[in-house]
Amino acid sequence: QVQLVESGGGLVQPGGSLRLSCASSGSIVSIYGIGWYRQAPGKQRELVAFISSSGGTNYAGSVKGRFTISRDNAKNTVYLQMNSLKPEDTADYYCNAGGTATFPGLYWGQGTQVTVSS
C-alpha cells in the first residue's frame, strides 16, 4: 500500500517561505513521478510542480523561479521549497505519486494547508 504524508504547511506572511515535505512508503520516491498539487477555495486543483522518476522537473508558470521541487531517495521524501510566497499561493497542497506532468497518479496524500496572509 502506497502511503504519502504531507507536512510543513502553515500561516506565513507575503514574501515568506515554507518547505513542504511528502514522506512516502518504501521506495516510492525513486519509482514514481511525484507531483505537488494545490487547490484553493473555489478553484480547481492544479499541478504546481512535478519531478519524474528520472529527475526531470516541471513547474507551473505562476511558481517558476519561486518554488523548487526536490527529492531525497534515501529518505523517501519529496520536498517543495516555496519562497517569495504570495497571497494567491494560499491553498491546500497535496502530494501525488504515479502520474506525469500531465495527469495525476493514483496515490494522494492527505494534504497540508498553506495560508499566505498579512
HELIX and SHEET records of a PDB file:
HELIX    1   1 ILE A   28  ILE A   31  1                                   4    
HELIX    2   2 ASN A   73  LYS A   75  5                                   3    
HELIX    3   3 PRO A   87  ASP A   89  5                                   3    
SHEET    1   A 4 LEU A   4  SER A   7  0                                        
SHEET    2   A 4 LEU A  18  SER A  24 -1                                        
SHEET    3   A 4 THR A  77  MET A  82 -1                                        
SHEET    4   A 4 PHE A  67  ASP A  72 -1                                        
SHEET    1   B 6 GLY A  10  VAL A  12  0                                        
SHEET    2   B 6 THR A 112  VAL A 116  1                                        
SHEET    3   B 6 ALA A  91  ALA A  97 -1                                        
SHEET    4   B 6 ILE A  34  GLN A  39 -1                                        
SHEET    5   B 6 GLU A  46  ILE A  51 -1                                        
SHEET    6   B 6 THR A  57  TYR A  59 -1                                        
SHEET    1   C 4 GLY A  10  VAL A  12  0                                        
SHEET    2   C 4 THR A 112  VAL A 116  1                                        
SHEET    3   C 4 ALA A  91  ALA A  97 -1                                        
SHEET    4   C 4 TYR A 107  TRP A 108 -1                                        
END                                                                             
